[in-house]
């Protein structure tokens, strides 16, 4: 039986990956921060099958200790300070957790057992002010937020450990991936949650920032399979994981209101400058042809299916809470 160790196991990607690995017959271990009330809602249904360990991405000793205890075959780093807006408010913390934290995990692996395979969750935000459209593995980075800058550091330190120590380290340059488990801090879930509230008479409007930004949106459940496939290859490499389609926030809005059966979405949506980024990322779209060719991976869930899944889940959530 293989053992996997996941940081960020309580998040969207961590919960889907934990489910996926359990179905593959893995022993699944997770790192959780020592907080008074950890949010385990996304993994509550599989808690009896998981082993959780307390550690922190800012604490080298705790990470090394967990790697020594668990002795994993594979480590998936999905933990980070992952909110772009927060990264402007707390840039140093973001650098410490999202950037330098990756060095600390790599150091833990290198000191305990350099043969452990490592996956780093890189981000399409690294491409930022895009140099070319679509973006692939060779597209230069142009980060536009402290979060994206930290992710670029994390990406390159992962490459450096691979090339310097001959370690099996990979990065998945994941474009936006959503699900009903997405946090309310993210615009897609803010939209579907807001639409569900309006549909059920729990809210009158939805306040958002820039509606023209375009994103490549896929389903998180599809993306975690690509993460696993990267660590099953003979040689480590980096891959863009995306859908190859781009849609604006306005399109996401229109589709969400349409699924909820609400006409004239403009009546309900207000724009507020407080939700605008200091430096916007306008047009992200990924070329996943390398992943398709080498990993045999491609996305299954299409844009409209994804929006429907999220809107219906939020409506269902509020309906259940009424009783």
Secondary structure as UniProt FT lines:
FT   STRAND          3..7
FT   TURN            9..10
FT   HELIX           12..23
FT   TURN            24..25
FT   STRAND          27..32
FT   TURN            36..37
FT   TURN            41..43
FT   HELIX           44..49
FT   STRAND          50..54
FT   TURN            57..58
FT   HELIX           60..70
FT   STRAND          74..77
FT   HELIX           84..89
FT   HELIX           91..94
FT   HELIX           95..100
FT   HELIX           101..112
FT   TURN            114..115
FT   STRAND          117..123
FT   HELIX           124..126
FT   TURN            137..138
FT   HELIX           146..165
FT   STRAND          169..174
FT   STRAND          177..178
FT   TURN            180..181
FT   TURN            184..185
FT   HELIX           187..199
FT   TURN            200..201
FT   STRAND          206..208
FT   STRAND          214..215
FT   STRAND          218..219
FT   HELIX           220..230
FT   TURN            231..232
FT   STRAND          238..241
FT   STRAND          247..248
FT   HELIX           249..259
FT   TURN            260..261
FT   HELIX           265..267
FT   STRAND          269..271
FT   HELIX           273..275
FT   HELIX           289..295
FT   HELIX           303..321
//
